[in-house]
Amino acid sequence: MNIRNAALTDASGIAKVHVDSWKTTYKNIMPDDFLQKLSYDQRTDSWNKNLSEEGTYVFVAENNEGEIIGFATCGKREENKIDSSGDLTSIYLLEAYQGNGIGKKLMEQLFNQFEKLGINRVFVEVLEDNKTRFFYEYYGAKLLKSEKIKIAGAELNLLVYEWNNINEVLTKF
């Protein structure tokens, strides 16, 4: 297993993980028809754009055959106006690779990136029914607020968490 900075050539591999992990992670959370319509091609186009954006940091996890099996992203959301803060925007792994410490290694990369950027306050948004929230809580994220959002016609609870000292998080890796 290898974790590295993503390259533009990784867009299709990241897109495959994105689509496949959404279908397993959000099953019974988001409408099935929405999940079934997710497209590798559409996601590849999105990732080509994402990987080119300044201020967006993307890391990939590869299996021993060099296939992308997970990814993680961070940066600063446009709506985040708080100085010296950043956002953990995603960590996704193919279901078959979950529970093996890969998510932890991806998160470590993100927090090392925050440290390099001089960011000490980090936010993450996660759907309430997504069990990943427990992963973030384990690493010390504190719930700030909950808000209702709509995705594909479904009303969902979005939780916003915060880490206010990344050094405390870095000691856990």
Secondary structure, DSSP 8 states (H G I E B T S, - for coil): -EEEE--GGGHHHHHHHHHHHHHHHTBTTB-HHHHHT--HHHHHHHHHHHHHSTT-EEEEEE-TTS-EEEEEEEE--TT---TTEEEEEEEEE-GGGTTSSHHHHHHHHHHHHHHHTT--EEEEEEETT-THHHHHHHTT-EEEEEEEEEETTEEEEEEEEEES-HHHHHTT-
